[in-house]
Amino acid sequence: MGMAFYSRSFTLTDPACSDPGCRVSSGGNAGEYSDTVGVLLHPEIQNIITENDLTPVLHSAATVKTVSWGNQWVSFDDVATWRLKANIARGQCIEGFMVWAMSQDDEKGTNIRGLNQALGRKTPDFPDFTPVEKPVVAQPALAPELCRWSGCFKGCPSGFKAVPRDGHDEVMMDTTPCNRDLLGDNGYSVFCCPSSGTLPTCTWRGHKNSGNCQPGCEFGEVEVGSLDLGCKKNYQSACCTSNDHTEAYGKCFWTGCLDDPKAACGGNFSKFIVQSVAAWGGHPYCRDGQSRGLCCPDPPPGAFNTECKWVPKLGYLKGPGLENICEGQCPEDSVQLSMQVGFNLVPGRETACYGTNVFCCSDPTYIVPRDDDWEDSFSSMQGKEFKLLVGKYMDNPSCPATILEPPIHGQYGKRNLAVEAQEYKILQGRATDCTLDNWTKLLTYAVLLFTQLDSGFDALRSIWDTDFAGHFDENLEVENLVDYFYDYPWIDRRGHLEYVLLNPLNSGQGMRSARRAGTELCHIVAPVNKRGLTKRSQVVKQMKRVVWPGNSDSSDVPNVDTILGGILNGELSLHYARWQYQTGAQSDSPAGPFLELAYWIGPNPGVVETANSYNAYRDMTYRTSQQGAQDQWIVFHLHVDPNSAYLNEVGGHTYLGVPGFRIYHGQEVRPGDGYGQWRVENRDSGGLNARHGWTCPDAGGLWYVGEPWDSTGEERWLQRLQTWAEGLWAEGYVSTYGLRLIIEPPTGDLGGEINPENPGYLVRPPNGYTTAAGNRNPYMLNFLLENGYYNFFTQPPPPNLKK
């Protein structure tokens, strides 16, 4: 039998009649968190009871309790009503019970404890993942893991990060081992270092335009590789600052080309490691039977003192024509010390391969006897399961985005219980070996890590940091994500964690990019009365932190940079602009106007583009025929808070301040009616209109759209954002002409600059009219601005496409 942790709410026709059976006019007001008309979560109901000092009424026959306040009414369950329901069910031989849904309980587990009490069942405590104190066992000192080249067939191994090339917008990479002469573009090898330590500063040194390269590293650096690209003579050196993870490379040296390089190793460098015609791989090749030798101290660095051998082939290249090509790839747990091209014998077979051969030394291993009496700190079923789930995810991080393609929920709290249930059914039908169960379990654990503050989850948080965040980006570590959720409490945590797990390579950088945007674009403003805007109430200081929740997607959703690029290059055209007014009852924004900018996907509004190139601007996530047609619009919403300093004067010009913008895709049209002209449908249908965008933090921050700012040298999306904003201001949409549609001036010219200290009055629907709107309600009009004139006759939309 099903129980629920949410309830149905209604608006009473007569507030004086609040008993079961009284007439209702509609669903109840949406809750702060459920955000769905006619639905309230039990924690929301308890807050309402406390805030309004209500006394619930028990209706035994109906087995519910009810409360009413104003014209609102809701029924709900607690221990008493669950016990009544359970007795009726057991009277019909029903012994099993389920609940929808545990995620709707509060952080104390009030409802699940109450339900178990009513059913006479024991409530188990949350599993305790607190690490057990381990007996102290003497262990040999572990040498720090060494930075290494990845090879061409794999990226950085788990726990390692790609090292940026200092002064360039790229990582340290080398195509030398990738057999380009034989295979064409076959990727590149990346220099990787342990994510647990400080990354060294690395770059290529020695290149000269003349081609006479001058290899060598600066003081405090070590040479970790070599490159012959661009060199007629000598080679380029891969140089990194010396630290625990690179210094081993600097303790050894390569001899010149010799007949017997081993004999050259002596004195303080008496340990001979290997001989090679190309040293690290990019040195000029030795000729006439000579080779170079790698000489190290005796004993050599630990990473060079293990099982070392030439590895011509690991098995990546198979099939006709490929089985005889060497691969130049070390095993994942090895360090590459040398490479050379030629014919090489392959262990285990009689034939040779041709191509890159690499010399690899396996990582040191230390065997520590285990005390069989010690209980493993991860012995719990849940701890082992979480580690296994993360491991399966890391084996195929693109699985959710490219195989399951789960809908990306809006991060601004738009949740719909019925839609989520339907989504689950859709995903079940789509899952293959990339399983839905693994995705939902992993996501459930992830949400728990950031909603349950109990220290018993610390061990799982450690798994997240080491096995997941350590492989991708430190910005995804628990501490940084907790900090994010603290600064942005309105962000739906499940929605954001979906975004992180679907886009592990980009989400961390997206957060960094947004912090940069906030530093440059957001200002802290003090709340003011809308009738008394003064300069003293405006900018105080610039923001130091902000997170942009909707950056690059490696799934099928276009990012903001792509969308802004489409607007600027004309592939997205403005179909209409329109002012609208929201009461705030259905959103997390304050009551006030917002500017809707509907961009048609294509250069000609209303003309459907079928070329595949326009799909770059559409959400190409899998959808069923019942969910809707393809995207035709991208819609921006710029909300205005009338109780803030939303107008600001800079350099004699007035700029509109907004807390950010939100974006959604539109597929269909809402026809014109008594509430105004047609517009793009914005209701969250089937999860296809989920909101993303960029927002200033919860500290009164505003972005003044189009305010002058030199974006030279900034990231591309920031440059595009500034160019787009300046265009909106110059064309009038966020300056005088656009604002005069909703702000009636006290006196004077409609086209003059608006005075922030005396702007006039902001009209409100339904009876607000302005001169600029032709004495009509501006919130009912679509418009375009053309050379300083209003065009209220915009291009009509096409018929709604068939689903």
C-alpha positions in Angstrom: 0.0 0.0 0.0 1.4 3.4 -0.9 1.9 6.2 1.6 3.0 9.8 0.8 5.3 12.4 2.2 3.5 15.1 0.2 -0.2 16.2 0.2 -2.7 17.8 -2.1 -3.7 21.4 -1.4 -6.6 23.5 -2.6 -8.0 27.0 -2.8 -11.4 27.2 -1.0 -14.3 28.8 -2.7 -15.6 29.9 0.7 -12.9 30.3 3.3 -15.6 29.8 6.0 -16.2 26.3 4.8 -13.1 24.2 5.4 -14.4 20.7 6.2 -14.0 17.7 3.8 -16.6 18.0 1.1 -16.5 21.9 0.9 -16.2 23.3 -2.6 -12.8 24.4 -4.0 -12.0 26.7 -6.9 -8.5 25.5 -7.8 -5.3 23.9 -6.6 -3.6 25.5 -3.7 -0.7 27.9 -4.0 2.7 26.3 -4.8 5.0 25.7 -1.9 8.5 27.3 -1.5 10.3 24.1 -2.4 7.7 21.8 -4.1 6.9 24.7 -6.5 3.9 22.9 -7.9 0.3 24.2 -7.8 -1.8 21.9 -5.6 1.1 20.1 -4.0 2.8 20.7 -0.6 5.6 18.6 1.0 5.0 17.6 4.6 8.0 19.7 5.8 6.3 22.7 4.1 3.0 22.0 5.8 4.7 21.8 9.2 6.3 25.2 8.5 2.9 26.6 7.6 1.4 25.3 10.8 4.1 26.8 12.9 4.1 30.2 11.1 0.3 30.6 11.3 -0.1 29.0 14.7 -2.6 26.5 13.3 -4.3 23.5 15.1 -4.7 20.5 12.8 -8.2 18.8 12.8 -8.3 15.0 12.7 -11.0 13.4 10.4 -11.1 9.8 11.6 -13.5 8.5 8.9 -11.4 10.0 6.1 -8.1 9.0 7.9 -6.5 12.5 7.4 -5.7 15.6 9.2 -6.4 19.1 7.7 -5.5 22.7 8.3 -6.8 25.8 6.6 -5.4 29.4 6.5 -6.9 32.2 4.5 -8.5 30.6 1.5 -5.9 27.7 1.5 -6.7 24.1 2.6 -4.6 21.0 2.8 -4.9 17.5 4.1 -1.9 15.5 5.3 -0.8 12.5 7.3 1.1 12.0 10.5 1.5 9.1 13.0 -2.1 9.1 13.9 -3.5 9.0 10.4 -0.9 6.6 9.2 -1.9 4.2 12.0 -5.5 4.5 10.9 -4.6 3.8 7.3 -2.4 0.8 8.3 -5.2 -0.7 10.4 -7.6 -0.5 7.4 -5.0 -2.1 5.1 -4.2 -4.9 7.5 -7.9 -5.6 7.8 -7.8 -6.4 4.1 -4.6 -8.6 4.5 -2.3 -5.9 3.1 1.0 -6.1 4.9 3.4 -4.3 2.6 3.9 -0.6 2.5 5.9 1.8 0.3 6.3 5.6 0.4 6.7 8.3 -2.3 9.2 9.7 -1.6 12.0 9.7 1.0 13.6 12.6 -0.7 10.6 14.7 0.4 11.3 14.2 4.1 13.1 16.7 6.2 16.8 16.4 7.2 15.8 14.9 10.6 13.8 12.1 9.0 10.6 13.1 10.8 8.2 11.5 8.4 10.0 8.2 8.0 10.3 7.8 11.7 6.6 8.7 12.2 5.5 6.2 9.5 7.6 3.4 11.0 6.2 4.2 14.4 2.7 3.9 13.1 3.5 0.6 11.4 5.1 -0.8 14.5 8.5 -1.1 12.7 11.9 -0.1 13.9 13.6 2.8 12.2 17.2 1.9 11.4 19.8 4.6 12.0 21.6 6.0 9.0 24.6 3.8 8.3 27.7 5.0 10.1 30.6 5.3 7.7 32.9 6.7 10.3 36.3 5.1 9.8 37.3 2.6 12.4 40.6 3.4 14.2 43.2 1.3 12.4 45.9 -0.4 14.4 49.2 1.3 13.8 51.2 -0.9 11.4 54.8 0.0 10.5 54.9 0.7 6.8 57.7 1.5 4.5 57.9 5.1 3.4 56.0 5.5 0.1 57.8 7.6 -2.5 55.5 10.3 -4.0 53.9 9.2 -7.2 55.8 10.5 -10.2 54.3 12.7 -13.0 54.1 10.8 -16.3 53.1 10.9 -19.9 49.7 9.4 -20.6 50.4 7.9 -24.1 48.1 8.3 -27.1 45.3 5.8 -26.3 44.4 6.9 -22.7 44.0 10.2 -20.8 45.5 10.8 -17.4 45.0 7.8 -15.1 42.7 8.0 -12.1 44.0 10.4 -9.4 46.1 12.4 -12.0 45.5 15.7 -13.7 46.7 17.1 -17.0 49.3 19.8 -16.5 48.7 23.1 -18.2 51.4 24.5 -20.5 52.5 27.7 -18.8 51.6 30.8 -20.8 49.4 29.0 -23.3 45.8 28.0 -23.4 46.6 24.3 -23.7 48.0 21.4 -21.7 51.5 19.9 -21.9 51.2 17.4 -24.8 53.3 15.5 -27.3 52.2 13.8 -30.5 55.6 12.1 -31.1 54.5 8.6 -29.8 51.3 8.6 -31.8 52.5 7.1 -35.1 51.0 9.9 -37.1 52.9 8.8 -40.2 51.1 5.5 -40.0 47.7 6.3 -38.4 47.1 10.0 -39.2 45.5 12.0 -36.3 45.8 9.5 -33.5 45.5 11.9 -30.5 48.4 13.0 -28.3 50.2 12.1 -25.1 49.5 14.4 -22.1 51.8 15.1 -19.2 49.9 14.2 -16.0 50.6 14.8 -12.3 49.0 13.5 -9.1 45.9 15.6 -8.3 46.6 15.2 -4.6 49.7 17.4 -4.8 50.7 20.8 -6.1 50.9 20.8 -9.9 54.3 21.8 -11.2 54.7 24.7 -13.7 55.7 23.2 -17.1 56.4 24.5 -20.5 58.4 23.7 -23.7 61.8 25.5 -23.9 64.4 25.9 -26.7 62.4 26.6 -29.8 63.9 29.0 -32.3 62.4 30.3 -35.5 65.6 29.5 -37.3 65.1 25.8 -36.4 68.3 25.7 -34.5 66.7 24.8 -31.2 68.5 25.3 -27.9 67.4 22.7 -25.4 67.8 23.0 -21.6 65.8 24.1 -18.6 66.1 27.0 -16.2 67.3 26.9 -12.6 64.8 25.1 -10.4 63.4 23.1 -13.3 63.9 19.5 -14.5 63.7 18.1 -18.0 60.8 15.5 -18.2 60.7 15.0 -22.0 61.9 16.1 -25.4 60.4 17.2 -28.7 61.8 17.5 -32.2 58.9 19.5 -33.7 60.1 22.7 -35.3 63.8 21.8 -34.8 66.3 21.3 -37.6 69.0 20.9 -35.0 68.8 19.7 -31.4 65.4 19.5 -29.7 62.9 21.3 -27.4 63.0 20.4 -23.7 59.8 19.7 -21.7 60.7 21.6 -18.5 58.8 21.5 -15.1 59.5 23.1 -11.8 61.1 20.5 -9.5 58.9 19.1 -6.7 58.2 15.8 -5.1 56.5 14.5 -8.2 59.1 15.6 -10.8 62.5 15.7 -9.1 63.3 12.1 -9.9 63.6 13.1 -13.6 66.3 15.6 -12.7 68.5 13.1 -10.7 69.4 11.3 -13.9 70.9 12.4 -17.3 71.1 11.2 -20.9 74.5 10.7 -22.4 75.3 11.7 -26.0 75.4 9.2 -28.9 78.0 6.5 -28.0 79.0 3.1 -29.1 78.7 1.8 -25.5 76.6 4.3 -23.4 76.5 1.9 -20.4 80.3 2.4 -20.0 79.7 6.2 -19.7 77.7 5.8 -16.5 80.1 6.1 -13.5 81.0 8.2 -10.5 77.9 9.7 -8.9 75.8 8.4 -11.8 76.9 4.8 -11.9 73.5 3.1 -12.3 72.7 2.4 -16.0 68.9 2.3 -16.7 68.3 2.0 -20.4 69.8 2.9 -23.8 67.8 4.4 -26.6 68.5 6.1 -30.0 66.2 9.0 -29.1 66.5 9.4 -25.3 63.1 10.7 -23.9 61.9 10.4 -27.5 62.4 13.8 -29.1 66.2 13.9 -29.1 68.0 13.7 -32.5 68.3 10.0 -33.5 71.7 8.5 -33.0 73.2 6.9 -36.2 75.7 4.2 -37.1 74.7 1.8 -34.3 75.2 4.4 -31.6 72.7 5.1 -28.8 72.2 7.3 -25.7 72.2 6.0 -22.1 70.2 7.1 -19.1 72.5 7.3 -16.1 71.3 7.6 -12.5 72.7 7.5 -9.0 73.0 4.1 -7.3 70.5 3.4 -5.9 68.4 5.2 -8.5 65.1 7.1 -7.8 62.4 4.7 -6.5 60.3 5.2 -9.6 63.2 4.1 -11.9 64.2 1.1 -9.7 61.2 -1.2 -10.3 60.4 -3.7 -13.1 61.3 -1.8 -16.2 61.0 -3.1 -19.8 60.3 -2.1 -23.4 56.5 -2.3 -24.3 56.0 -2.3 -28.0 52.3 -3.3 -28.0 49.5 -3.4 -25.4 46.6 -4.4 -27.6 44.8 -1.2 -28.5 45.4 -1.6 -32.3 43.8 -4.8 -33.6 42.6 -6.1 -36.9 43.9 -6.3 -40.4 46.7 -3.7 -41.0 46.8 -2.7 -37.4 48.2 -5.7 -35.6 51.6 -5.0 -36.9 51.8 -1.4 -35.8 53.5 -0.7 -32.5 51.5 1.5 -30.1 53.9 3.5 -27.9 51.7 3.1 -24.8 52.8 2.2 -21.3 50.5 0.4 -18.9 48.5 2.9 -16.7 50.5 2.1 -13.6 53.8 2.8 -15.2 56.2 5.7 -16.0 57.5 6.2 -19.5 61.2 6.9 -19.6 62.1 6.5 -23.3 60.7 5.9 -26.7 62.1 5.2 -30.2 60.6 4.2 -33.6 61.6 1.1 -35.5 60.9 -2.6 -35.9 60.3 -4.3 -32.5 59.8 -7.9 -31.4 56.4 -8.4 -29.7 56.5 -10.7 -26.6 54.4 -13.8 -27.1 54.5 -13.9 -30.9 56.9 -14.5 -33.7 56.3 -11.5 -35.8 57.4 -7.9 -35.1 55.6 -4.6 -35.2 56.7 -1.3 -36.6 56.2 2.0 -34.9 56.8 3.6 -31.5 58.3 1.4 -28.8 58.3 2.8 -25.2 60.4 1.9 -22.1 58.2 1.7 -19.0 58.9 1.3 -15.3 56.0 0.1 -13.2 55.0 2.0 -10.0 56.6 0.8 -6.8 54.4 -1.5 -4.7 54.6 -2.1 -1.0 53.0 -5.1 0.6 51.9 -4.5 4.2 50.7 -7.5 6.2 47.1 -7.1 7.2 45.9 -7.8 10.7 43.0 -10.2 10.2 41.4 -9.1 13.4 41.1 -5.5 12.1 37.6 -4.7 10.7 37.8 -2.8 7.4 36.5 0.8 7.9 34.5 0.3 4.6 33.0 -3.0 5.6 29.5 -1.7 5.5 27.4 -2.7 2.5 26.6 1.0 1.7 30.2 2.1 1.8 31.4 -0.7 -0.5 28.4 -0.1 -2.9 29.2 3.7 -3.2 32.9 3.0 -4.0 31.8 0.4 -6.5 29.3 2.8 -8.1 31.9 5.6 -8.4 34.3 3.0 -9.9 31.7 2.0 -12.5 31.0 5.6 -13.3 34.7 6.3 -13.8 35.0 3.4 -16.2 32.5 5.2 -18.5 31.8 8.8 -17.4 30.0 9.5 -20.6 27.5 6.8 -20.0 24.7 8.9 -18.5 25.0 11.7 -21.0 25.4 9.6 -24.2 23.5 6.4 -23.4 20.9 7.1 -20.8 20.5 10.8 -21.6 18.5 11.6 -18.5 16.6 14.9 -18.6 18.6 17.7 -17.0 16.3 19.3 -14.4 16.3 23.0 -13.9 18.6 24.1 -11.1 16.2 26.8 -10.0 13.7 24.6 -8.1 11.2 23.8 -10.9 10.3 20.2 -9.9 7.2 18.3 -11.1 6.4 15.0 -9.3 4.3 13.6 -12.2 7.0 14.5 -14.8 9.7 12.9 -12.7 7.8 9.6 -12.5 7.3 9.6 -16.3 11.0 10.3 -16.8 11.9 7.3 -14.7 9.8 5.1 -17.0 11.4 6.5 -20.1 14.9 5.9 -18.7 14.1 2.4 -17.7 13.2 1.6 -21.3 16.4 3.2 -22.6 18.9 1.6 -20.2 21.4 -1.0 -21.5 24.6 -2.2 -19.9 24.9 1.4 -18.8 22.3 0.9 -16.2 19.6 3.2 -14.9 19.9 1.6 -11.4 23.6 2.6 -11.2 22.8 6.2 -12.2 19.9 6.6 -9.8 21.8 5.0 -6.9 25.0 7.1 -7.5 22.9 10.3 -7.7 21.0 9.4 -4.5 24.3 8.8 -2.6 25.7 12.1 -4.0 22.6 14.0 -2.8 23.0 12.5 0.7 26.6 13.6 0.9 25.5 17.2 0.6 22.2 17.1 2.6 23.2 14.9 5.6 25.8 16.7 7.7 26.5 13.7 9.9 30.2 12.9 10.2 29.3 9.3 9.5 29.3 10.2 5.8 32.9 11.6 5.9 34.4 8.4 4.5 32.0 8.5 1.5 33.0 12.1 1.0 36.6 11.0 0.9 35.7 8.5 -1.8 34.0 11.3 -3.8 37.1 13.5 -3.5 39.6 10.9 -4.3 37.9 8.7 -6.9 35.8 11.3 -8.6 36.9 14.9 -8.1 40.5 14.0 -7.9 40.3 12.7 -11.5 38.5 15.8 -12.9 38.7 19.0 -11.0 39.4 20.2 -7.5 36.3 22.5 -7.8 34.2 19.4 -7.6 35.6 18.4 -4.2 33.1 18.2 -1.4 34.4 21.3 0.4 34.0 23.4 -2.7 30.6 22.1 -3.6 29.4 22.6 0.0 30.7 26.2 -0.3 28.7 26.6 -3.5 25.5 25.4 -2.0 26.0 27.6 1.0 26.4 30.7 -1.2 23.5 29.7 -3.5 20.8 28.2 -1.2 18.1 28.4 -3.9 19.9 26.1 -6.2 18.4 22.6 -6.4 21.2 20.3 -5.2 20.0 17.3 -7.1 19.7 19.3 -10.3 23.2 20.7 -9.9 24.7 17.3 -9.1 23.1 15.9 -12.2 24.8 18.6 -14.1 28.2 17.8 -12.5 27.9 14.1 -13.2 26.8 14.6 -16.7 29.6 17.1 -17.4 32.5 16.2 -15.2 35.1 17.7 -17.5 33.4 21.1 -17.9 31.4 21.8 -14.7 34.4 22.7 -12.5 35.7 25.2 -15.1 32.2 26.6 -15.5 32.2 27.4 -11.8 35.6 29.1 -12.1 34.4 31.1 -15.2 31.3 32.3 -13.3 33.3 33.5 -10.3 35.3 35.6 -12.8 32.1 36.9 -14.2 30.9 37.9 -10.8 34.1 39.7 -10.0 33.8 41.8 -13.0 30.1 42.2 -13.6 28.2 42.0 -10.3 27.8 44.9 -7.9 26.4 44.8 -4.4 23.5 47.2 -4.0 21.5 48.0 -1.0 17.7 47.5 -1.0 15.8 50.8 -1.6 12.3 52.0 -1.9 11.3 52.1 -5.5 10.0 55.7 -5.1 13.2 57.0 -3.7 16.2 55.8 -5.7 19.4 57.8 -4.8 23.0 57.5 -5.7 23.8 56.7 -2.0 21.7 53.5 -2.4 23.5 52.2 -5.4 26.9 50.6 -5.9 28.8 49.8 -2.7 31.6 47.4 -3.8 32.1 44.7 -6.4 31.3 41.1 -5.7 34.2 38.7 -5.0 32.4 35.5 -5.7 29.6 34.2 -7.9 28.9 30.8 -9.5 27.4 30.4 -12.9 25.3 27.3 -12.7 24.8 26.6 -16.4 28.2 26.3 -18.1 29.4 24.0 -20.8 27.5 20.7 -21.3 29.2 17.7 -22.7 25.8 16.2 -23.1 23.4 17.4 -25.8 22.5 20.8 -24.3 24.1 23.9 -25.8 26.1 26.1 -23.5 25.7 29.9 -23.0 28.8 30.6 -25.0 27.4 28.8 -28.0 24.1 30.6 -27.7 25.6 34.0 -27.4 27.8 33.2 -30.4 24.7 32.3 -32.4 23.1 35.6 -31.5 26.1 37.6 -32.5 26.7 35.8 -35.8 23.0 36.1 -36.8 22.1 32.5 -36.7 19.7 33.3 -33.8 17.4 36.2 -34.6 15.3 38.2 -32.2 11.6 37.2 -32.9 10.2 39.6 -30.3 10.8 41.3 -27.0 8.1 41.6 -24.4 7.8 43.0 -20.9 5.9 40.7 -18.5 5.1 41.0 -14.8 5.3 38.2 -12.2 3.8 38.1 -8.8 6.5 35.8 -7.4 4.1 33.2 -6.3 5.3 30.6 -8.8 9.1 31.3 -8.7 11.9 32.2 -6.5 12.2 35.8 -7.8 10.7 38.9 -6.2 7.5 40.4 -7.6 8.3 42.7 -10.5 8.7 43.0 -14.3 10.9 40.9 -16.5 12.1 41.3 -20.1 11.5 38.3 -22.3 13.7 38.1 -25.4 12.7 35.3 -27.7 15.4 34.3 -30.2 14.3 32.3 -33.2 16.7 29.4 -34.2 17.5 30.7 -37.6 18.3 34.0 -39.3 14.6 34.6 -40.3 12.0 34.6 -37.5 9.2 32.1 -38.2 11.1 30.3 -41.0 12.0 26.8 -39.8 15.6 25.8 -40.4 16.3 22.1 -41.1 20.1 22.2 -41.7 21.9 20.1 -39.1 24.2 23.1 -38.2 21.3 24.7 -36.4 21.0 21.7 -34.0 24.1 23.2 -32.2 21.6 25.6 -30.6 18.9 23.0 -29.8 18.6 20.7 -26.8 19.2 17.4 -28.6 18.5 15.3 -25.5 16.5 12.2 -26.2 12.7 12.9 -26.0 9.7 10.8 -26.8 7.0 11.7 -29.3 4.8 12.6 -26.3 7.3 15.2 -25.0 7.2 17.6 -27.8 8.6 18.8 -31.1 12.2 20.1 -31.7 13.3 23.4 -30.2 12.5 26.5 -32.3 13.3 29.3 -29.8 15.9 30.2 -27.1 14.3 32.5 -24.6 16.0 34.8 -22.1 14.4 36.3 -19.0 15.9 39.3 -17.4 14.1 39.9 -14.0 13.9 43.3 -12.4 13.6 43.8 -8.6 11.7 47.1 -8.1 12.9 47.2 -4.5 16.6 47.4 -5.5 18.7 50.1 -7.2 17.7 48.7 -10.6 18.8 51.9 -12.4 22.3 53.2 -12.2 24.0 56.2 -13.9 27.5 55.8 -15.3 29.2 58.4 -17.6 26.0 60.2 -18.2 24.0 57.1 -19.3 21.5 55.0 -17.4 21.8 51.2 -17.2 19.3 48.6 -16.0 20.4 46.3 -13.2 19.3 42.7 -13.1 20.4 39.8 -10.8 21.3 37.7 -13.9 19.4 35.9 -16.6 17.7 32.6 -17.2 17.4 30.7 -20.4 15.0 28.0 -21.7 14.2 26.3 -25.0 10.8 26.8 -26.5 9.0 24.4 -28.8 5.5 25.7 -29.1 3.4 28.8 -29.0 0.9 30.0 -26.4 -1.8 31.8 -28.5 -2.8 35.3 -27.9 -5.7 35.8 -25.5 -7.1 38.3 -23.1 -3.7 38.4 -21.4 -1.9 39.6 -24.5 -0.3 38.7 -27.8 1.1 35.2 -28.6 4.3 34.2 -26.9 6.6 31.2 -26.6 5.2 28.6 -24.2 7.2 28.7 -21.0 5.6 26.1 -18.9 7.9 23.3 -17.9 6.5 20.6 -20.1 8.1 17.2 -19.6 11.3 18.8 -18.3 12.1 20.3 -21.7 12.0 23.9 -20.5 14.3 23.5 -17.5 15.9 26.8 -16.5 19.6 27.4 -16.6 21.6 30.6 -16.9 23.7 32.9 -14.7 22.9 34.6 -11.5 24.7 37.0 -9.1 24.9 35.6 -5.5 22.4 36.0 -2.8 23.8 39.2 -1.5 21.9 41.9 -3.4 24.2 41.6 -6.4 23.1 43.3 -9.7 24.5 43.2 -13.2 24.0 46.5 -15.1 23.4 45.3 -18.6 25.6 47.0 -21.2 27.6 49.1 -18.7 31.0 49.8 -20.2 33.6 47.2 -19.4 36.8 46.3 -21.2 36.6 42.5 -21.8 39.8 42.3 -23.7 41.7 39.1 -22.7 38.8 37.6 -20.9 37.3 34.2 -21.6 35.3 34.1 -24.9 31.9 33.7 -23.3 32.5 36.8 -21.1 33.5 38.8 -24.2 30.4 37.6 -26.0 28.2 38.3 -23.0 29.5 41.9 -22.9 29.1 42.4 -26.6 25.5 41.1 -26.5 24.7 43.3 -23.5 26.2 46.4 -25.1 24.1 45.7 -28.2 20.9 45.4 -26.1 21.6 48.7 -24.5 22.5 50.5 -27.8 19.4 49.1 -29.5 17.3 50.4 -26.6 15.9 47.1 -25.2 17.5 47.7 -21.8 17.8 51.5 -22.0 15.5 54.4 -22.5 13.1 53.1 -25.3 12.6 49.7 -23.7 12.3 51.0 -20.2 9.8 53.7 -21.1 7.3 51.0 -22.0 7.0 50.2 -18.3 8.2 53.4 -16.6 5.9 56.4 -17.2 8.1 59.6 -17.1 7.1 62.4 -14.7 7.6 64.9 -17.5 9.8 65.4 -20.6 11.0 63.6 -23.7 10.3 59.9 -24.0 13.7 59.5 -25.7 15.8 61.2 -23.1 18.0 59.5 -20.6 16.1 58.3 -17.6 17.2 59.9 -14.3 17.7 57.1 -11.7 16.8 59.6 -8.9 13.5 60.5 -10.5 12.6 57.9 -13.2 8.9 58.2 -13.0 6.7 55.3 -11.8 6.7 51.7 -12.7 3.3 50.6 -14.0 1.8 47.3 -13.0 -0.8 45.1 -14.7 -3.7 44.8 -15.4 -4.5 48.5 -15.4 -1.0 50.0 -16.0 -0.7 52.0 -19.2 2.2 54.0 -20.6 2.5 56.7 -23.3 5.3 54.8 -25.1 2.9 51.8 -25.4 0.3 54.0 -27.1 -1.7 54.2 -23.8 -2.0 50.4 -23.8 -0.9 47.8 -21.3 2.8 47.2 -22.1 2.7 43.7 -20.5 0.4 42.5 -23.4 2.6 43.6 -26.3 5.3 42.0 -28.3 7.7 44.5 -29.8 10.9 45.2 -31.7 13.0 48.4 -31.7 14.0 49.6 -35.2 16.1 52.8 -35.4 14.5 54.3 -32.4 10.9 53.4 -33.3 8.6 50.8 -31.8 7.4 47.9 -34.0 4.4 46.3 -32.4 3.7 44.1 -35.4 6.4 41.4 -35.1 6.6 38.4 -37.4 3.9 35.8 -36.6 5.0 32.4 -35.3 4.7 29.2 -37.4 1.9 26.7 -36.5 2.9 24.5 -33.6 4.8 21.6 -35.0 3.3 18.1 -34.6 4.6 16.1 -31.7 
